[in-house]
Amino acid sequence: MSQLAAQAHEHVDVELNYLRNTGVRPVAYAITPPEGVPRYSGEVEPARVRIYNGRRLAGSTSLDREGFELRAHRSELTDFADEQLIREVYYREVEQLLKRVTGASEVVIFDHTRRLGSLGHSEQGLREPATRVHNDQTFVSGPRRVRDHLPPELADARLSRRHGIINVWRPIGNPVFTWPLAMCDARSIAFEDLIPGDLVYNDKVGETYGFAHNPAHRWLYYPELSPDEVLLLKIYDSRTDGTARLTAHTSFVDPTSAPDAPPRRSIEVRSLVFWDEPV
């Protein structure tokens, strides 16, 4: 599908994987789970939603309003298979980008994930696309991440001021023709939609949000996102003044994708972001 065609359609109607709120806390494993234990628990509740073409919007979205935004950004890095170069070159670029866009005084990148948009693939080092509506942190685990990655005294100082977590999501190699990323307008999310769950690592148990379906949710995506574009996703914000604190997001099967389209490759970098301003 050409860029012109990508801008032509106003929306797509697709099925997204929400969670049913059963009252039982869901558990996911970032590691290989014990024998006989599923990698993901929780009762999936698919729902048909309309996802609007963000390229057709009048104006742009904002991290502090909708909880996400699109930015043009060209990387000097051409080999995203080299983990050392990602940390030495790309991390520096992401840090500079986030400081420029958000006005933050400090950015601390704590990890990244590369993905291949092909379910069941066997390519080493690449995860599959995330196919459940989710947010990577919760109002509990967001501040906890600061203590995970900063010395205690510095963490105390940073937690007394505004702090947050922002993901930077970029296609690798080709534009995104399959498994694009959809984002939910933070203003359309109710507190009751949030379903906290455990995320089990080797050395700790984190916490993420799944989401119950709400017909009020307003979804957007950017067709054929290019390697010279990035999506900034608000994962957590300490502010409680009406600023977007998080957004739900998920990959989805795009009905406009060509059958022979190359699978999506992408990288997401996760960063602690600190401001010298009150919470």
C-alpha positions, 0 to 999 in steps of 0.5 A: 500500500502506497503512502497516498493510499495510507492517507486515503482511508479514514479508519479500520474496524478491527478486533482488539484483545481486551481483558475481562475483569474477573477479580483474579489478578492476571500474571504474565512471565517475562521469562520462561514460565514454570512447566505447565504454567501459561505465559499469560493468564487472564481471560481475554475478551476480544472487542470490535473497535474503530481505529482512526487514521492519525495521519488524517487528523487536523493538528497533532496529538500530544504526550500530555493530552492524548498520551502519545505523539508522532515525531519525525526522527532520523537515526544515525544507526543503520544496524539495529541488530548490534546491541552494543551500537544500540546502547552507544548510539541509539540510546544517546539519540533517544535521550536527546529527543526526549529532552527536546520534546518534553523539556525534561532535565534528565533521561535514564534509559533502562531497557529496549525490546526488538520485535518481529511482526510474525507470530511463532517466529524463531528468530533469536533476540526478537520478540513477537508483537504484543497482542493484548491491550496494555500499558507497561507500568502502573501507578504503583510500579512507575515510581518503583522503577525509579528506585530500581535504576537510581541510587537511593538518595538520587531516587528520593530527590527525583521522586519528590519532583515530576517524573515519568516513563516514556517509550520510544517506538520505531520501525526498523528497515522498512515501513510498517505494513503489518502489525501496526501499533494502535494507541488509545486517547488517554482522555477516553480511559476511565480508572475502572478500565485498568486491570493491574497484573503481575509481570514476573522476571528472574529477579523481581515481580513487576506490575502492568495494566491490562484493560477492560473494554470501554466503548468510550475508548478512542483509538488511533494509528499511523499507517505505514509508519516509516523508519524515520518516524517514531511514536512517543508513548506515555507509560507513566506520569506522576502528575495528577492535574489532568495531564495524561498519565498513561495510554493503552496500546497494542499491535493489531492485524491490519485488514489493509495489509497486503498478503505479501507485505514484509513483516514489521520489525521494530524497536522500543526504548523505555526511559525514565524521564525527570523534570525539575518541576513540582509533581 
